[in-house]
Amino acid sequence: MRTVLEGSVRRAGKRVRITAQLIDVTDGYHLWSERYDREIEDVFAVQDEIAAANAIRFAPDLAESHCARAIQLLMCEWNWTESERAFKRSMQLNPGYPQSGAWYHMMYQGFVCGASDDALAGVKAYQLRDQRSAYLTTMVAQIYGFGFSEPSAEVWVDRAVAMAPDAFYPLWARQVYLASIRDWPRAIEASNTAVAAPGRQVVTLQSLALTLVESGDTAGAHAVYDEIRARAVREYVAPMILASVEAALGDTDAAIAHCHEAVQRHDPFFIRFAHGWPGALHLQALPEYRRLAASIGLPGYTVAAND
């Protein structure tokens, strides 16, 4: 072992100060140090930032290093230009590395730029190289869910679930896809299956609540929303998870308040909902949401003049 990463965390209310130092154990020399002042909910984002910064510093020729930096720039810093540059550098260093290529197409082209056709073609190309990958197959299914409403694409969802029937990601992709084609009975059934998966993931609860609203079960949607709110007391729940359900339930003030919080925190879910997501139409219909989405400089995002 040549180096050790050590640090400390000091908390004051909802704020934390995180210090980190990378030390050469052979001579005690501090190779790198940094201090981060953030809100407590941002702790994991800081962890990703530290990892990505050191990956580039000490392994500049690895595709994985640039991919980690690209994801951190996109998800946490909202630096679209530098994120694209880092993704492309990663793909240049290793054209066959699926994490950078697939994430570039889905996250950057799909979520950031709203170019669903390009995202789908790009991820399909990577899946073709590794047709046994449940992960890549699920990514194709998910892009069909957020970017298209194409019933014939269900074969991708079925294939992903068959590859990993107990995994959260394919079950969630099925939820999203069935909601996108407005097949409410099967979307609710898929939602219940996904919610029952280990961890009871909050995104599956969000998708269930949105589907219940669209199917006319407002009371059921309120019950699921209450569970999400209760979770938010005990653990971090992304503001946009709450905002999307609040908008669907007609609580515009709460939805907009959480949208502002999401922009302040750089909530990655804000990006996902900007160009399209099943059940997010209520949110996207709010002029203040559209103004906020335009304010963060997403490539390809435009807002109507009368907004």
Protein Blocks (a to p, Z undefined) as FASTA:
>chain_A
ZZdcddddddehjbccdddddddfknopafbdcdddddfklmmmmmmmmmmmmmmmmmmm
bfklmmmmmmmmmmmnopaklmmmmmmmmmmmmmmlmklmmmmmmmmmmmmnopaklmmm
mmmmmmmmmmmbmklmmmmmmmmmmmpccfklmmmmmmmmmmmmmbmklmmmmmmmmmmn
opaklmmmmmmmmmmpghiaaklmmmmmmmmmmnopamlmmmmmmmmmmmmmmpccdfkl
mmmmmmmnopaklmmmmmmmmmmnopaklmmmmnocehilmmmmpmklmmmmmmnopghi
acdfkZZ
